[in-house]
Each structure stands twice: as C-alpha cells, then as structure tokens.
Amino acid sequence: MMIVPGRSKKAQGASLSMVPIFLLVLCVMGSMVLVAHRAAMRQEAFELDREKRQLAQSLGFEAENLLAGVSRDEGLGELFQAQRSKEQAERLLTAFNRRQATDYSVMINKSDGQIIAESGEIETFPARSSYIRALIDASRMRGLDATTIGIGRESRVMQDGQSVLSLATMPIGRSIIFATARPLGSAGLRRLSTMLAIPNLRLVPGLSDAKTSYAIPGLNGTEHLSLVWNPSRTAAETLADLAIFGLIASIVIAVIALFLFRRMRHSTEAILMREAKASHEARHDPLSGLPNRAVFCEALAENIEDLPNRDSNIAVLLLDLDKFKDVNDTYGHAAGDKVIVDFGNRVRALLRQTDVIARLGGDEFAVLQSGIRTHLESNRLAQAIIDAANRPFQLEGASAHIGVTIGISFAPDDGMDVATILRAADTALYRAKNEGRNRFALYEHRMTEAERIRKLVDDELRGAIDRDELTLVYQPQVHADSGKIASVEALVRWRHPTHGLISPATFISAAEERGLIVPLGEWVMRRACQDAGRWPGLRVGVNVSAIQFRQANFVELVGRIMTEYKIEPGRLEVELTEGVLVEDADQAEAAMMDLRSIGVKLALDDFGTGYSSLIYLRRFAFDKIKIDKSFLDSMEATGESAILVHSVVHLGRALGLEVTAEGVENEEQRRFLQAVGCHFLQGYLFSKPVSADAIDEMLRTERGESAVLPVVGPPSAITPNAA
C-alpha cells in the first residue's frame, strides 16, 4: 500500500480567487466611466466659463480702447473754445468720428443736459442720445463735480438691438460732457473669434438659452442682443475621446487581467505541484519511493486507535537486510541503491492493499499488517519476505545475494502505543539476529541481560563516540631478555554511564555490523597518536579492522594523523589480522607498501589462528608477527603447542621479523619464550591494560633505574631481527 497525501483544495480556491479579480476589473472600468463622464462635464463647464470670461474681458478692452482714443485725441482741444458755433462744433465732431471710427459723438451741457453739438448716423440718434443722457444723469447721481476735470470718465459695452457698441463718456472743461459710440460690427466679432479661439462668434436677437451665449444689456434697458458661439469642446466630444481611450484601456486591462489570470493559474499550479512534491518528499523515501518513518508511525497510530472497533489485530514487522554492507563495499553504492529499490518492490508485491510498507532508513524497512486473525498470517508473510530476499538481485554484470532478518510484534498483545510496538518489534529483530539471521522472530516479553546489553550497544554506540565516552588503555610489550617496555598496544574501552564497562568484543562487533567501525577506528588512531606524544621513542600499536583497512583513504588518513601529532617514522605500528589479506590480496599489498613508505610498522596479529600461510609472510611486508595467546594457553597441556610456538619463533626470525608472544601469564611461559628466542612478550604477567597515566609512571620508574621486571635465566644472545 502506497500512502500519498490527499490532493489540496487550493486548486479550487485558486480558480475562485479569480472571481474577485474580474469583479474588481468591472468595478474599475465602471469607475473609469463615471470619472470620465464627470471629467468631461467639468471640462465643458471650465471651457464655457473660460470663454465667457475671455469674451467679457475682450469687450471691456474694446470699450477701454475707445476711451483711451478719446483721451488721446488732440483735435478735441478745439471744443474747449466756448465761442464755437454749433455748426463748427459738429464739424469738429464729424472729424473726430472719422479719426476714431465712431458712429456717433455728442457734446452736452453739463449744467442743463442740453445737447450742444452732435454728429453721426442720424437713424441711431434717438437711441444713442437717450443712452448718453441717461449716462450723464447717472453720473450726476453719483455726485460728479462739474468743476473737476477728469471726473466722470466711463466706458461701457451696450447694444441697441442691432449691434454691439463701445461707449465712452468724459468731461471736457468745466461745462461740457463729451460722449461717443463705436459699433463692434461683424468684422470686430470675427477678430474677437479668431483672437479668443471662440468658433463662430455671432450676434443674435434676444436672450439665448444656449450655454454658449453672452447677454449684452440694451440702451433702453429692455431690448437685448446675445453673443453666441460654437463650443470649442463639448462634453460629448470629450467623452468620445475618453471612450476611445477607455476602449484602449479596457482592452489593455483585459489583456493584463487575462495574462495575470493565466500567470496566476500557472503559478498556482506550479505552487501546488511544488507543495505536492515537497509533501511527498517529506513523507516518502527519495530512493525507493516508499513511505518514510513518519508516515508509517501515523498509519500505525491510526490503526491502534481503531483497534477497539475491530475484532482483529495488527502486526508490525521490522526488516533488516543481511549482507547489504557487503554489496555496497563490493559493487558500489549504486548497486546497493538498486538492491534497496528491488527489495522494496518485491515486498510490496506480497502485501495486501490494506498493508503498509515503509523504509525507515539505510537497510531497514517496516511492514504494517492490519486485520489479522492469528499470528500465523504474519509468520507466513515474514517467511515469504525472507524467500523473496533470498532470490538473487541482478546487477550490472553480476548478481548479489542477501538475506533479511525480521522481528514481529503485535497490537494489542505487545502494547497499545506506537513506541511500545516498535520497541517490541526491534527487540524481536535483535533476537532473530542473535539466532543466526535470515529468519524471523516474534517478540517475547522475557529477554536475557546479554541481549539487552547487545541492543544497548547497537542503539548507543554512535552517541558514545560523539560524546567521547570511549577511552584507551595500553598494554605494554616488553623485551624478553630485559623486561623493559619496548612498545604498547592501544585497546579501546567503553564505560557506559549507567551500565558500566562494556566488553570490547561486544561493541566492536556491533560497530562492524552498524557501519561504525570506520569512525571508531579513526577515533582510536587519533587518540593513540595523541598519547604517543607523551612517550618519545616508544612504539604504539593500533589494531585496524579489515573494513577500516580497505577504505580508499586509509593510508592518507594515517599519514595526516601522524603529521598532525608529529609522530616520527617507525613509532606507529598497525596490527592487521590475516583476514585482511584474504579478500583482496593485491589491494592489501599496495596499501601495506604505502604505509611502509610513510614510516608505519606492520604487525600480523593473531598469527596461527586463521589462514596462516608461509606465502603471506613471504609476500606481504610485515615487520612483526604476534603469536596468538591460544597457543600459550594449551602449551602446558600438550607438547605439540610448545613445538608449534618454537617453530613459529624460528620461522619469524628466519624471515627477519620481530616476534611477539601474546597472553604470557606465568613464569614458565616466560622462560620458555625466552629460551626459544621470542623478541617481545605481552600479557598479564607484566601488566594488564592500563591508562596512559600508568604508562607514564612505568616509564618514569625505568628511567630511575628501577627494574620493572626481574630477568630470569641468562640473557639471550639473539637480538631482534637476527636470524
């Protein structure tokens, strides 16, 4: 069963989210129409007001220009002569009319308002004279002082029902008021129309209802004329222009909205795809595509919660691949990845739709069986998985053979929470491993102390390395003839904060199984070289596992550590077992030569217990062989062991190798080894493994010429490396 997260509802939300956008676009366009209409009306009103103000101002200028012309006319000076006759005065006025292009001029006696003289178009006399008299009367009512020259000047624009007139009045001397009128005429209107950019300015009778009209007061106060014109820009024209702009803007907005919609839709789809991918990756193993631990625990919790509603049980199977590390080491990690994927597919093919398989990490898998009636169902599934794992895995140009070990727990029998069920299955898995692997085991509530310690080691060893809970002790190797310390062998120890001292055999084998032997070996190498700095001239031996020795960067790492701690050539001794030489002799030989080139001594450890062969001693560049303690243990019981030890010592000396005997525990063994020519001795007779501080004390004692060990028998005449 493949667990995938449910499809997000954000896709529907993304589609619905466009509705407000379209509504917003419609609102914006409607608002634009209203704003455009109001703008057009304001523009029209503004233009109309501007045109009226300009027209009134221009008409006022016309009247002012007439008054200015009257004031500047030098010919009017003759009118100051009161002795002039009316005929003479009228001739002067006629000449004035020609000069100023006026239609009518009149001189009025200021005291009685009688016309002294007048000149102009006869048909307009009555109306104009009545206006002038009215103007004079109005001036008097404002309190004009007839004796003051300059008071009473006035200019106006009026109409007489036929044309627009510019009118000007001003006092002349003390007794005369002079008034004149000049028609604007059609030519003047055209000039104003052109000058003011007011199209088709024209005069119409009466008051006009048009917005583009300007009423001019009449001379008699009742007749009216109006100036009308064509508006320079109507609201309709403005709206038409804005409509074009609005259409273009609407198209642009529509295109932008469509683009944004498609962009948003694509972005939303991309986001949803990324979220789905991220969710899938967060909940699934990237290599096999199987659910991960978090998903498995969720499914297990849901099934446990639903157990009271069922009449069936659930089972958890923890799977651990056997020999998977060998596949990685032999064929490479790509091959290991293929095995992981193929194994997951094989197991998945055995499951029901309701079952769940997950990859917990590395070579560990888990299967959740729901709805089972008896334990036999889980047993059958476990055996089917084992059979599937035992079939060869086809790789490029090769086939790999692995196995699988399975631990099974049940709910509710073994617990009713996720942690308890998984812990029980893990315990069962551990029991199956201890019983020989490639099998399955069911959880049992009783567990031996040894199994508990082994499981503790598996669970906490990495943390112990990181927390620096490990320590090194050193066992001296002494000269057989003098008893003085020649070298020390570094041995790792783990003192657990709650469980005390844990056997090296236990946690070292666990480190090899869990893939921790490489970091553990590096830690030992570093600490041993660091402590070696305390003992100048003393050789320090370090045990190296086959897995660590086969690492591609092992020689480089050793050289770097020696340089870091300033270890002189010849002071570091690497102890290898015969198993290192068996798997890939060519690689081992090359690595050993590289180690010798940087000054590392090589010792063959536990000689005689495995694949011991004279060929190894002749081919590989060892500096020392170490006789396994098992030969010394049986030496007293049988003479054959003594003969073998004697032969090994003489063989080593014949090949120019140093020989060290391990496990020396009594004087009889010591005397025998001295007698047969063994170079160095190591064992509890001389010292158990002790701390670095204790080694310091031993060396200080030697420097004080206090013998550490008594010499028994005559000194051997054979020196190390002698034949």
Summary of the structure (lengths in Angstrom):
residues: 723
radius of gyration: 60.5
end to end distance: 71.1
largest distance: 184.2
contacts: 2236
relative contact order: 0.05
helix: 51%
strand: 20%
